[in-house]
């Protein structure tokens, strides 16, 4: 199942494409996680000073959650234009929006200066961040997935995923350094602004690299075929990508949303909420908690490509299920280790949690990319991923903090993550294996064509193996999925 569009590109070209996606996602996640860490550490005092400390933290996390609310809108807008105009243009725009909003946060006046206008301005900029990130993820993983060697798609597509721990590592590292060298008063007064202002420099570097790569060849090929059909008047006008996704891929969208639940919720509990829990309930210092997340994020960065490579050998679903089941089983030991108040216990808890999270996050890029047709892939992957974040990652720190305030115990929080893990196991369990799909052979049907091919597979259709056998192996009728040739 090979084609010119999916033939392995030159190693230097592929590495440049991977670097462009990784740099961009690292910067965008740096901006996003920087806000989450600052929300847990200082924003409650700077923007909500009249509240009880825990209530102030809740309000701070509420503005954090607002950013997630804007992500589905970003997914819709960027997905639509990314499927119409190409991946590269939209990725440049998302980087500019995210970097500009983050830089502006570093210049914001606080509540002490402008009163209630401060949290309002903070919320607006957070909305811009969420909107940009909603469009970033889909484009970044597709740029690599559609360029890369199909036989190693899981490995190469997992590299943009390392932008999350890299961004977390960078954000936590900068904050950890500042809290180590500055007094609490100096950090609260002006030191917290430095990491946000640094975003401006990072964006310039990211733009320089991102502008140097070419558009996805798979997208160019699909666009040329669509334009040829339109010129020959052999197909109706293309429907909106969103309409096509909901018509032809609604099941895949639901599977992607379910797959995201445990991955998203566990990540924000382990990396954002833990800064609150460890410092308030476990008696750990702010610096110790930051250092544990810092070290664990480095391990997370290292294991994601390894999990991605494993998904190329055994399939996306088995690796994903290992992570989902593992994270559910780890939650009670996780909090027990944090409760020891010992740095070693805290480090082990966060590190194992992030390693298990990586088993879900690494194959996710290839898995979601392989679910959708080329001319609706940006929309489909982005909608599935970002709509889930509203119900998963957005409220996770907020729900965990509220549960801690109400029950003064980690047990309800552990059960919350376990429930999410069960949802993910169910979603991935009913999904079809996708690792042998050739992205270049998958295009959407026109509205005038039936959703299923009427001619025998092999002539007008593409038979895709759903199991984890070797590429090119003939599978039984029960283990195959037939897609129309123009899909």
N, C-alpha and C positions, 0 to 999 in steps of 0.2 A: 504494500500500500504506500507507494512513494510517488512523488510527483516533483516536478521542478521546483514548485513553490516550497516544498518541505524538505528538499534535499539539504544535507548539512551545509551551512554557510562556511566561508573561510574562518578559521579559528580566530584570527585577529579581529574580523568584523563582528563575530558573535560576542567576543569579550568586550568590545567597545559598546555593543548594544546592552549587554548585561550591566556594564559599568554605568551607562546612562540611566538605566532603570533603577539600579541600586542607589546611585547618588541621589536621584530625585526622591525616591521613597524614604531614604534615610533622612533627608532634610525635612520632608513633610511630616514624618513621624517624630522627628526631633521637636518640631514646632508643636505638634499635637500633644506629645507626652510631657513636654516642658510645662505646658499649661496644667496638665493633670498633677504633676509633682508640686508645682507652685500652689495649686488649689488646696492640696493636702497640707502644705507647710506654712504659707504666708497670706494667701488671698483672703482667708477668713478674717484676719486682723486688718488688712489694708482696705478691703472693699465692703466688709460687713462688721465693723467694729462694735456696733451697738448690740450685737447678739451674744447669747451664751456661747462659749467656745465651741461646744459640739454642734449647736444650732448654726453657728457661723460656718463650721466645716460643711454641714449639710447644704447651706445656701451656696457655698463655694463649689461644691460638687454639682449643685443644680445648674450653675452656669457651665460647668464641665459637660453635663448631659445635654445642654442646649446645642452644643456643637454636633452631637450625634443626630439631633433632630434635623439638622440641615443636610446631613449626608445623603439621605434618599433623594432630596431635590438635586443635589450635585450629581448623583448617579443618573437621574433622569436626563438632566440637561447635557452633561458631558457624554453620557452614553449615546444620546440621540445624535449629537454632532460628531462624536467619535466614530460612529457607524456610518455617517454620511460623508464626513470630510477627511477622516483618518485619525490614527492614534497620536501621532507626533504633535500636531498643532495643539490638541487639547491638553497634552501633558505639559507643554510649555506654559499654557495659560494657568493650569492648576498650580504649578510651582510659583508663578508670579503672585497669584492670589494668596496662597498660604504664607509665603514669605513676607509679603507686604502687611498682612494682618498681624503676623507675629511681631514684626518690627514695630508696628504701631502700638501693640500692647506694652512694649518696653518704654514707650513715651507717655503712657496714660497717667493722668493725675489720679490720686487716690481719693478715698472718701473724705479724708481730712482736708483736702484742698477744694473739692467741688461738690461734696455731699453726695446725694443720690444719683447724680449724673455719672459718677464713676462706675458703679456696677452696671448701669445701662450701657455705657460705652464698651465696657468689658464684654457684655453679652453680645452686642452687635459684632464685635470683632471675632468673638468665638463662633458666631454663626457663619462668618466668612471662612474661618478655618475649616469648619465642618463641611461647608459647601465644596471647598476646594478638595478636601480629602476624599469626599464622596466620588469625585471624578478621577482622582489620581490612581487609586488601586487598580481598577479595571484596566485602564490604559497601560500602566506599567507592566502588569503581568502578561497582557496580550502582546505587547511589543516584543517581549522575549519569547513567549510561546509560539508566536507566528513566524518568528525568525529561526528558531532553534531546530536542532536535530530532533526529529520525532522520536527516535529511539531513546533519547535522553531528555525528553521534554520535562519530566518531573524534576530532574536535577537542575537544569538551567532555569526553569520557571520558578524554582524555589529561591533563587538568589534575590529577586526583588522582595521576597518575603523577609529576607534577613534585614531589610531596611527597618522593620519594626524593632527588633532588638538592637540594631545599630543606632537607631534614633533614640531608643530608650537608654542605651549605653552612653551616648553622647550627652543627652539631657541630664541624666542622673549624675554623670561624671562631672559636668560643669557645675551643677548645683552642689555636689559633694565637695568639690574643690573650694567653691565660694564659702560654704558653711564652715569649712575647715580653717580658712585663712581670715574670715571676717567675724566680728562679734555679731551676736544676735541682733543688736540694735542697728549696726551698719548694714547687715544683710536686709533687714526689714525696711530700712530707710532708702537705700539706693542699690544695694548689691543684687537684689532680685532682678533688676532691669537688665543687667549685663547679658545673661543668656538669651533674652529676647532680642536684644539689639544685634547680637552676633549672627542672628538669622539672616540679616541683610547680606553679610559677606558670604555665607553658605549658599544663598540663592544665586549669587553671581557665578559661583563655581559650578553649581548645578546646571544653570542655563548654558554655560559655555560647553559643557559636555553633552547635554541633551540636544542642543541644536546641531550637533555634529553627526547625528545618526540618521539613517534613512527610514522612510515609512515602511511598514510591514509589507513584505512581498505578497503574502496571502491576501491581505486587504486589497492591495492594488489589483491583484488578479480577479478577485470577486467583484470589485468596482468596475473593471473593464468588461467583464461578462454581463453585468447588469446594464451598463450603458449600451453594449452591443445589442442586447435584447430590446432595449427601449428604442434604439435607432431603427431596428428592423421591425418594430411594432409587433413583436412576438409575445410580449408580456404586458400586463397592465402596469400602471404607475405603481411604484413601490409604496407599500403602506409605511406608516411611521414605524421605526424599530420597536417602540414600546408595544404597539398593536400586534406586531409580528411575534414578539416574545410572549405576550399573553395568549396569543392564539395557538402557537406551535410549541411553546416551551414552558407552559405554566407549571407543569409537573416538576421540571428541572429547577424552576425558580423556588418552588416550595422545598425541594430537597436541599438546595443551596442554603436557604434560610434556616432550615433545621440543622444542617451541618455546622452552621456558624454559632449556634447557641452555646454549646459547651466551650468551644474555642474562644469566643469573645468574652463571655462572662468570667471564665476562669482567669483569663489574662489580666483583666482589670482588677479582679480581686487580688491576684498574686502581686501585681506591680504597683497599683495605685492605692487600693484600700489598705494594703499591708502597711503602708507608711503611717496610716492613722492607727490601725490596730496595734502594731508593734510598739508605738510610742505612748499610747494611752492605756492599753490593757496589759501589755507584757512588760512595761517598764523599760523598754529599750530606748536608747538615745536616738535622736534624729540622725546623727551621723552614722551610727551603727546600722540603722535600717537602710539608709541610702547606700552604704557600702555593700550590704548583702544583695540588694537589687542590682547594683553595679556589676559585681562578680558573676551573679547568676545570668545576667543579660549577655555577658561575654560567652558563657557556655551555651546559652540559647542560640546565639549567632552561629556558633560552630556546628551545632547538631542539625540545624535546619537543612543545609545541603545534603547531609548524610541521610536524613529521613526522605528527602526528595529523591535521592538516588535509589534508595530502597524501594520507593513506590514505582520506579521504572522496572524493577525486577519482579516484584510480587503483586503490584497493582495499587491503585490509589485507595480503594476501600479498606483492605486489610490494615494498612498503615494508619489510616484515619481512625479506624475502630480501636486500634491499640491505644491511641492517644485519648480517645473519649472514655473508654473503660478505665484506663489508668488514672485519668484525672479525677474521676468519680471516686475511685478507691483510695486516692491519695489525700482527700480533703481532711479527714479526721486526723491522720498522722501529721498533716501539714500544720494544723492549728496547735496540736499537742507539742510539736517541736518549737513553734514560735512562742508558746506560753512558757517555755523554759527560761526565756529571757537571755539565753546564751547565744553569742554570735554564731557559733558552730551550728547550733540547732536551727537558727533562723536561716543561715546560708543553705543548709541542706534542704530545708523545707521549700525555699524559693527555687533553688536550682532544680530539684527533682520535678517540681511543678512545671517549670518552664521547659524542661526536656520533654515531658509528656505533652505539653501544649504544642511543642514543635512537631510532634507526630501528626497533629491535626493541621497545623498551619502550613507545613512544608508541601504536602501534596495538594493543598487547596487551590493553588494557582493553576496548576495543570488540570486538575479535576473539574473546576468550574469552567475553564476555557474550553475543554473538550465537550462540555454539555451543549454548547450553543453554536448555531450557524454563524458564518463569518460576518454577514451583513447585519446581524443583530447580537453579535457576541459581546461587544462593549456594553450594550444596554443590558443584556441578560445577566452577564457576570456581575456587573455593578449593582443592578437592582437586587439580585439574590443576596449579595454580600452586604449591601448598605441598608436595605430595609430591615434585615435581621439585626443590624447594630442598634436600631432604635429600641428594640425589645430586649437586647442582650447587653452589649457594652455600655450603652448610654446610662441605664439605671443601675448597673452593677455596683459601682462604688456607693451610690446613693442608697440602694436597697441594703447593702451590707452595713453601712453606717447606721441606718435606721434600725436594723435588726439588733445591732450591738447596743444602741441606745435603749431599746425596748426590753431586751432580754439579758443584757450584760453577760452574754455568753457567745461562744463561737459556734455552738451546735446548730442554731438556725441558719447560719451563713454556710456551713458545710453542707447542710441539706439542700440549700438553695442551689449550690453548684452541682450537687449530685442529681437534682431534678433536671438541670440543663443537660448533664451528661446523658441521661436516659433519653431525652428528646433527640440528641445528636445520634446516639446509637440507632434509634428507630429510623431516622432520616437516611443515614448512610446505609443502613441495613437493607432498605428497599430500593436503593439506587442501583443502576447498572454500572459495571466496570467500564471505564472509558479509555484506558491507557493505550489501546491500539488504534484509536481513531486518527485519521489523517485530516487535519484541519483544512487543508486546501480542497478536499473533496466534499466539504459540507457547505452548502449554500441554501438560503431560504427558498421555499417554493413561492411562486407568485400567487396572488389571491385567486386566480383563475384555475390553478392546479389543485388537485386533491392533496391532502396531507400525507397520504401514503402512496407509494408507487404502484401503478397498475400493471406494470410490466415485470417480468421475473427479475429478481435480484441477480446482479451479475451483468445484466445488459443495461438496464436503466437505473439500477439501484446500487447501493453500497452496503455490503454486509459487514457489520462491525462485531467483532468478538466481544462478548461481555465478560468472559472469564479471564483468568490470568495466565493463559497459555502463551506460547511464543508467537511473535508477530508472523502473520501469514499462515498460521495453522488453521485448518478448516474446523469450524465449531458446529455443534448440533443446532437444529432449529430452535430448541428451547433456550439456547445460550446466545442467540444472535439478535441484533436489532437492525432492521432494514430501513434505510432512509432513501428518499428520492434523490435522483442524480443531481437535480438542480437545487438541492437543499443545502 
